[in-house]
Amino acid sequence: MLKNRVIPCLLLRDGGLVKTEKFKKYKYIGDPINALRIFNEKEVDELIFMDIDASRHNKEPNWETLKDLASECFMPLSYAGGVKNLKQIEMLLKIGIEKVGINHQSLTDLSLLKEASRQFGSSSIIGGVDVKNSLFGKTYVYDHVKGKSNSLDPVNYAQTLEAAGVGEIFLNSVDRDGSYSGYDLDLINKVSHSLSIPLIACGGASSYSDLNAAIAAGASAVAAGSIFVYHGPHRAVLISYPTAIQLESILHE
Amino acid sequence: MIHIINYGLGNLGSIKNMLKRIGVEAEIIDKPEQLEDASKIILPGVGAFDSGMSHLIDNNWLEILNRKVLTDKLPVLGICLGMQLMTKGSEEGALPGLGWMNAKVKKFSFDEGSKLKIPHMGWNKVIPAKSSKLLEDPENENRFYFVHSYYVESENETESLLWTHHGLKFVSAFERDNIMGVQFHPEKSHKFGLKLLKNFVERY
């Protein structure tokens, strides 16, 4: 049987690794290559690197860092951040990245995502969906470049991305980012059951049992930041990941 | 020298890096004539079946590949789409495959409401269908990383090497004489993939 994947999601900013809270409050964590080497040793299921500034500042992906990361990585590696054209995607796949996430570009124009899925295969392209709750408790798709929500419904939007050809959806909650408040299980439930492609859920994990809850809610894979880079109440930086045996018992609780 | 064929897209850097980690130099080649002094061949690949076959045809790979594999019997390992190209053909495309193995490629298809997702993406187990040098000294509980929407169905079960379950039992590796193919990505499967590639390098 297919194992549910547990994926550390690591944020790149100016070539360094950071962790955020609610997509803000950047804290420097360390060097991405060092982190990657530790995750290699821990035999992690998969890794996602996201450059959180590339789209905001209209920058190219940080090719030097990405090349170093890809060549050291003996597990599946995904990248998102500032991807605007097919040439960049081709380059990312060539340097050894398995899957490329497209987020901001698709909010206004699906043509890149459609063409990329067709040309490079659905399984190489991830559709990113950031969400945020409104004051009245409704959840909308969030535009991290503009720094505000739009009027799109996350379920409909995820279905639109699936129809456009992506092989996977990455669902990330702004409110829960770095909050240790658990995943948005209702939303994971709704989105995953409206899709026939895998869903990666992200945002809010505080413990290994949260991972299990998100999978029970319907996520094919769970991503998290804080629990894999922090340790203890004072958020001391410590890279960790459950062993294969721990994972097996966590996911079969 | 191991030659990794570059015929378009594919995660060639990570295959080369994994081989380097084993201690073997490999060369990524993009011209058919470079295959003349190969001792082993890796045929990688991601993407669609027809686009893979067209690349091989348009860039004149077929003659030398057939000669090296079928006549000279060089060990060859197909990875992911590379494995699928070794079959007779795929539901994904109209072009015939290389036709080296008695197998066909079909699309995963599940009933509406099924919990099973397509692509089959992530870590899964493999069940040996026969013994092989490729599988010697296995790690405890072998698992490998898969990403694919189409699977290999064998027409000659003696060629099947590994099986995997995803809604149905499909051929996740095959082997006949010098020809081997794996549906998963050994280059992205930690020590499990490393061992398999090491066996390919050292035992053939």
Interface residues (C-beta under 8 A of the other chain):
Chain A: M1 L2 K3 N4 R5 N40 E43 D45 E46 A70 S71 E72 C73 F74 M75 P76 L77 E90 L93 K94 I95 G96 E98 K99 Q119 F120 G121 S122 S123 S124 G167 E168 L195 S196 I197 P198 S220 A221 A244
Chain B: L9 G10 N11 L12 G13 S14 N17 M18 R21 V46 G47 A48 F110 K117 I118 P119 H120 M121 G122 W123 N124 K125 E141 R143 Y145 F146 V147 H148 S149 H165 H166 H185 E187 K188 S189 H190 K191 G193 L194
